Amino acid sequence: VQLQACGGGLVQPGGSLRLSCAASGSIFAINIMGWYRQAPGQQRELVARITTGGSTNYEDSVKGRFTISRDNAKNTVYLQMANLKPEDTAVYYCNANVIGRNWANVYWGQGTLVTVSS
């Protein structure tokens, strides 16, 4: 199983970006999918996550600015980020709880850098 994330880049404060992350491989189902981020010198933190049924939760600082969504048919999770702030600068990682025929495991994407700067 592989998770391929893309969509990061350089954006000015107040701007928007959309991250996407597609899972591929021997996947029977995917339970929770999420986005985490890690700023320089900081621990990795949860940004947002979404269940198969669409229930979501967000880290407090991104509520009202970020929206997580998923396409279950494509095994893909998205993170729409708006009104970006310099403190959102970090490497963003996608995460998925993948279920196989007789196993379950957590997988991480390779990370995509988001830089918010003028």
VENRA-V241756 format. One record per pair of residues at least 6 apart in sequence whose ideal C-beta (glycine too) atoms are under 6 Angstrom apart, sorted by the first residue. I is the first residue (numbers start at 1). J is the second residue. Records with the same first field share a line. If there is no record, write none. Layout:
I: J + J
This chain:
1: 25 + 98 + 107
2: 24 + 25
3: 21 + 23 + 94 + 96 + 107 + 109
4: 22
5: 21 + 94 + 109 + 112
6: 20
7: 18 + 19 + 20
8: 112 + 113 + 114
10: 115
11: 17 + 84 + 116
12: 118
13: 116 + 118
14: 83
15: 84
16: 82
17: 81
18: 80
19: 79 + 92
20: 78
21: 77 + 94 + 109
22: 76
23: 75 + 96
26: 100
27: 75 + 98
28: 99 + 100 + 101
29: 99
30: 75 + 96 + 98
31: 97
32: 49 + 51 + 97
33: 50 + 70 + 77 + 96
34: 49 + 95
35: 47 + 48 + 79 + 92 + 94
36: 44 + 46 + 47 + 93 + 95
37: 47 + 90 + 92
38: 44 + 90 + 91
39: 90
46: 59
47: 59 + 62
48: 58 + 66 + 68
50: 56 + 68 + 70
56: 68
65: 82 + 83
66: 81
67: 80
68: 79
69: 78
70: 77
77: 94
84: 116
86: 116
88: 116
89: 115 + 116
91: 111 + 113
92: 112 + 114
93: 108 + 109 + 111
94: 109
95: 108
96: 107
97: 106
98: 105 + 107
